[in-house]
Amino acid sequence: MDIIKVKDYQEMSEKACSHVINNIHRQDAPVLGLATGSTPEGLYKQLIEKYRQKKVSFEQTTTFNLDEYVGLENDDRNSYHYYMQEKLFNHIDISAEKANLPNGSAADLEQECRNYEAQIQQANGIDLQILGIGLNGHIGFNEPGVSFASRTHVVDLAASTREANARFFPSLEDVPTQAITMGIETIMESKAILLLVSGKQKTEAVARFVNGEISEGFPASVLQQHPQVTLIADEAALGEV
């Protein structure tokens, strides 16, 4: 594991942007795994700026998002489809056909999970997967106790995860109780992983991720077994490492 310590969120976002662009430039047809939430927003702003400066193009890039809430239509302001359009896709030259997210409003959710797995396989897998880490160690929406052998699946969201995401919704009651997420095994098949962490509230989770035992009770711990992980974290998040 390569650990890059940065001063703050801004520097984390800048370093992550350079890492992603370097990966894109190394590939003829790069495949990126994307995350949502507050952590990658700075990265996406940086990527948009570099695109406007003509330092990167996404024309040949295919993306797969980690997850989507169950029950939200794509145009719902709280869906990850909407998030990705607003935070990145509307501002770069990626083809709509190459920007993939699970369909959380699919009539058959199990079939949607199988279809999403097949799409990833057809793209020859993910070259670089961007991740954040939850306070309970979740990656994607893989909550503690999810099997390390899991593929894309429907998951019940932990109370702590729903509470953490409630700030994006009118109230806690409005936060969906389920999501479709890439499974742990799906994530681990990515050729490289970029883990971004910022803030004092993540200190304990980062320390457990770096130094703790590998356990399904703390999903991010499995990344210790991946051959190519880069952790970019700020001073506050690395306080106990």
Stockholm file with secondary structure:
# STOCKHOLM 1.0

chainA/1-241         MDIIKVKDYQEMSEKACSHVINNIHRQDAPVLGLATGSTPEGLYKQLIEKYRQKKVSFEQTTTFNLDEYVGLENDDRNSYHYYMQEKLFNHIDISAEKANLPNGSAADLEQECRNYEAQIQQANGIDLQILGIGLNGHIGFNEPGVSFASRTHVVDLAASTREANARFFPSLEDVPTQAITMGIETIMESKAILLLVSGKQKTEAVARFVNGEISEGFPASVLQQHPQVTLIADEAALGEV
#=GR chainA/1-241 SS CEEEEESSHHHHHHHHHHHHHHHHHHCSSCEEEECCSSTTHHHHHHHHHHHHTTSCCCTTCEEEESEEETTCCTTSTTSHHHHHHHHTGGGSCCCGGGEECCCTTCSCHHHHHHHHHHHHHHTTSCSEEEECCCTTCCBTTBCTTCCTTCCSEEEECCHHHHHHHGGGSSSGGGSCSEEEECCHHHHHTSSEEEEEECSGGGHHHHHHHHHSCCBTTBGGGGGGGCSSEEEEEETTTTTTC
#=GC SS_cons         CEEEEESSHHHHHHHHHHHHHHHHHHCSSCEEEECCSSTTHHHHHHHHHHHHTTSCCCTTCEEEESEEETTCCTTSTTSHHHHHHHHTGGGSCCCGGGEECCCTTCSCHHHHHHHHHHHHHHTTSCSEEEECCCTTCCBTTBCTTCCTTCCSEEEECCHHHHHHHGGGSSSGGGSCSEEEECCHHHHHTSSEEEEEECSGGGHHHHHHHHHSCCBTTBGGGGGGGCSSEEEEEETTTTTTC
//
